[in-house]
Structure formats: structure tokens, C-alpha cells
Amino acid sequence: DAGVTQSPTHLIKTRGQHVTLRCSPISGHKSVSWYQQVLGQGPQFIFQYYEKEERGRGNFPDRFSARQFPNYSSELNVNALLLGDSALYLCASSLGTGGSETQYFGPGTRLLVL
Amino acid sequence: GQNIDQPTEMTATEGAIVQINCTYQTSGFNGLFWYQQHAGEAPTFLSYNVLDGLEEKGRFSSFLSRSKGYSYLLLKELQMKDSASYLCAVRYGPATDSWGKLQFGAGTQVVVTP
């Protein structure tokens, strides 16, 4: 079975631009979470979606938004890009949102903002 | 927020044992995960602990003490391929503002030398 897939793998943007990152979860998984990982740090939680509804939001500005589609895939949108948004963006999927649910990560999208 | 603390770096020789400690705030604790992350790649799931005690999986074992807010990951018979960052992640329960998301430590870089 395919794991979590993300596109694109790499992206270069300039300040002020907008970006859309995409994620397809493992087949049968209904929850998708987004994380931002800056070099040398652990992933920081951005959003969690389950059954197309937002279930959690991290401490990120309103420039960050996301949505989940009926097929459980998800998009992360970032507006008005800043240099500090340069990071690895990770998508993780899980069956649900329960305490024991393991989140499986995709390969990530590496975003560079110039 | 809930601080997750782990050492920055550890070095060990091939064939040796290394223990990576992780401490966290206990209030609202709802499970602890360990992930391995090779440079430039996504985190991969290693283990999950929610009850006190030791979970063994081949060369890797993970221990949890909920009352002490403490966990460790034990890597035995180290191999060169074990050189990676090891991330401790905690899930907090519905009574906290961190419900559903994984709170990650900054990661421990393990360097295995010949």
C-alpha cells in the first residue's frame, strides 16, 4: 500500500507570494495533520483535520489555512509568504484522532522563500 | 505549552548501546511516541507508550514513567544506519489545549562512529 504522499517535493517562492501544498493520506486514514519543521527543530503542529472538519490549530498566523476534501486528501495554503516560512512542511495521516492513533508522515515539501 | 526536553546530540560507537532520555510535563498526558528521522527525510514511527513500563521492538526499546514525566529510547547493537535524529513526541488529552496534536521535542542527533 502507498504511504502518505505530498506534492510538490520542493518549491521556491519569493516574499509576498502564495503557496499551496498537497497531501494524500494512507488509504483508509481519515485524519490529516500538518506540521512545519525548521532546520534543527522538531516538527511544529499547524492543523489537524478529521472527516473534513478542523479538529485542531497550532500557534500559526491566519496566513496559514487548510482544508480536507471528501477523499480525505488535504491542502495547506500559506499567503503573503515571509522568509521565516522557509521550512519542511510535513503531512501526517492517521486512522482517527484517538489517543493511541499513530501518525504516519509523508516525505514533506521543502519550501524556500527568497 | 508543554515543553518536551531531550539532549541535543549523543555519540556512540558501532555495536554499543545508547539511551536517549525525554522529559515532559505530565498534566493531561495521553501517550508518547518516538520517531526516527534521517537527514532530509520524513520522521518514521518507532514506538508508542501510554502505560508505564518497557516496550521492546527488536534492537529498539522504549520506557515510560508517567508519574515522573520521563521516557527513554534504548538503541542496542548500534549500526551505522542508526545515525539519525530521534524525536520524542507527546500527545495531550482533551482537557488540554493540545488535544489531538503531537508536541515534539527538538530531537536528539545520534552519531554512530566506526
Interface residues (C-beta under 8 A of the other chain):
Chain A: S33 Y35 G40 Q41 G42 P43 Q44 F45 Q48 R55 G56 G58 L90 A92 T97 G99 S100 T102 Q103 Y104 F105 G106 P107 G108
Chain B: I4 N30 G31 F33 Y35 E41 A42 P43 T44 F45 Y48 V50 L87 A89 R91 G93 W99 G100 K101 L102 Q103 F104 G105 A106 G107
